Structures are given as C-alpha cells and as structure tokens.
C-alpha cells in the first residue's frame, strides 16, 4: 500500500511530470515505463484518498452548519 507522506499538490505535480516524461520519451524502456506507471498508480491512489478525506470533512462542516 502506498504511504501518504506526500501532499495532494505534490502528487499531482509528480503525476504531470510522469505524463510529460512518458509523452516525450523517444526510447522505449519497458522497465522504466513499468516503474513510472506503478508510481503514477500510487500517486493517483494518494490523491483519491485525500479527496475522500476532504469530502468527508466538508460534509461534517456542512452538517454542523445545519444544526
């Protein structure tokens, strides 16, 4: 499981860099591509988890406002 020691903005920035690297690479090194795709998957999970946490926090705040 991916550790979430990276914040959302840094994860998105790293994902964008991986995409740029994959799009602009002229050489096809399957090991490098595989490791970049694995890292991108970890980063997407981190972003997804952080967005779910944020969503729950916002729901709690909105519920408190309604009380």
C-alpha positions, 0 to 999 in steps of 0.5 A, a space after each residue: 500500500 502506498 504511504 501518504 507522506 506526500 501532499 495532494 499538490 505534490 502528487 499531482 505535480 509528480 503525476 504531470 511530470 510522469 505524463 510529460 516524461 512518458 509523452 516525450 520519451 523517444 526510447 522505449 524502456 519497458 522497465 522504466 515505463 513499468 516503474 513510472 506507471 506503478 508510481 503514477 498508480 500510487 500517486 493517483 491512489 494518494 490523491 483519491 484518498 485525500 479527496 475522500 478525506 476532504 469530502 468527508 470533512 466538508 460534509 461534517 462542516 456542512 452538517 454542523 452548519 445545519 444544526 
